[in-house]
């Protein structure tokens, strides 16, 4: 489930890039012609979204994640 959510996050990142390209190019990802700052920007977006995916999974599957490091970490950060 988490892997699927992360893959859809990556796909959404590229779709958002295509929608923004209509208005103007902002950090495009082109084969063999991508700048380093574009890669880092897209990786940053995916990393920010992955934190939300993990938090959603911990809350959705509470029985399975109880007393794990991730559960304890989010409990400490949430309260």
C-alpha positions in Angstrom: 0.0 0.0 0.0 2.7 2.5 0.9 4.7 1.7 -2.2 1.6 2.4 -4.3 1.0 5.7 -2.6 4.7 6.7 -3.1 4.6 5.7 -6.8 1.4 7.8 -7.3 3.2 10.7 -5.6 6.0 10.5 -8.1 3.6 10.2 -11.0 1.6 13.2 -9.6 4.8 15.2 -9.4 5.5 14.7 -13.1 1.8 15.4 -14.0 2.0 18.6 -11.9 5.1 19.5 -13.8 3.3 19.0 -17.1 0.4 21.2 -16.0 2.8 23.9 -14.9 4.7 23.7 -18.2 1.6 25.1 -19.9 2.1 28.3 -17.9 5.9 28.2 -18.1 8.7 25.8 -17.4 9.5 25.4 -13.7 12.2 22.7 -13.0 11.5 20.5 -16.0 12.7 16.8 -16.0 13.9 16.1 -19.5 15.9 13.0 -20.5 19.6 13.7 -20.8 19.0 17.4 -20.3 18.0 17.9 -16.7 19.7 20.4 -14.4 20.8 19.4 -10.9 18.6 22.0 -9.3 15.6 20.5 -11.1 16.4 17.1 -9.8 16.9 18.3 -6.3 13.6 20.3 -6.4 11.6 17.3 -7.5 13.3 15.1 -4.9 12.4 17.6 -2.3 8.7 17.6 -3.3 8.7 13.8 -3.2 10.4 13.7 0.2 7.9 16.1 1.7 5.0 14.1 0.3 6.5 10.8 1.6 6.3 12.1 5.2 2.6 12.6 4.7 2.2 9.1 3.2 4.0 7.5 6.2 1.9 9.5 8.6 -1.3 8.4 6.8 -0.2 4.8 6.8 0.5 4.8 10.5 -2.9 6.3 11.3 -4.7 4.0 8.9 -3.0 0.8 10.0 -2.8 1.6 13.7 -3.1 -2.0 14.9 -0.2 -3.1 12.8 2.1 -0.2 13.7 1.5 0.0 17.4 4.6 0.2 19.5 6.9 0.6 16.5 9.6 3.3 16.2 7.5 5.2 13.6 4.4 5.1 15.8 6.3 6.4 18.8 8.0 9.1 16.7 4.7 10.4 15.4 3.1 10.3 18.8 5.9 12.4 20.3 5.8 14.8 17.4 2.0 15.0 17.2 1.4 15.8 20.9 
